[in-house]
Amino acid sequence: MRFTPKDFVLSQKIESKNRVHSKEVTAVQESFIEHWQEIGKHWGVPKALLAVHAWLIVCSEPQSTDDVMSHLGMSRGNAHNMLLDLVAWGLAHPIKKLGKRQIRFMAEKEEWAMMTAIIRIRKKRELDPFLTLEDWRRVHTSELKSESCDGLEERLVSWMVTARKMDRLTHLASREDESWWKRWLFSALRTN
């Protein structure tokens, strides 16, 4: 008999119905999830993504899509997409046990790895598009030097110098380990 995606979905539904969840969301976990969502709204991250990330953070065991669905009251598609987004960000890791079809997800627990993952994504989403302004400036140099632009080219050059420094810093931050940064930061705080 040939395996079809329909069989996989059916087996997933049967597995999820047979599983009894050993723990429900506690008041502290719920409070943490809400607080994580409150913090994350300032980052411009979707609330559903933050809820799933917070849930994975508070869980000591890897969680399946079904676990996320039942504990957070999400649809299968939404839970699955949020888990895949977290994996893409580097904030969660997929775990598949040998002989099992179901993939479970675990949050990145190491704080430095979590912070550098966030730095890499923020750089990709915010700083990299800003750096494309340098190419635009080069194409329009002659128009920018006209008097009608009132020093816009000089401001753009200054912005790009700072943006390239930030780009270099984020590159270093994502490459180096925590001990290197502690030494670097604390060396600046030393006084003679």
Number of C-alpha atoms within 10 A of each C-alpha: 3 4 7 8 8 9 11 13 11 11 14 16 12 11 13 16 10 9 10 8 10 5 7 10 15 9 9 10 16 16 12 17 24 16 14 17 22 13 14 16 12 8 10 8 12 12 17 16 20 22 23 25 24 20 24 24 20 16 13 11 12 18 19 20 24 23 18 24 17 16 14 18 11 17 14 14 11 16 24 18 15 21 28 18 15 22 17 13 17 19 24 23 19 16 14 13 9 7 6 7 11 16 14 19 21 23 26 20 14 9 10 16 16 16 15 22 19 16 17 18 14 15 17 13 11 10 17 14 10 14 16 11 15 15 10 10 17 12 11 11 12 10 12 18 14 12 9 9 10 11 12 15 19 12 11 15 15 11 16 18 14 12 17 14 12 14 17 11 12 17 15 13 19 17 11 12 13 15 10 10 13 10 10 11 11 9 10 8 8 7 5 3
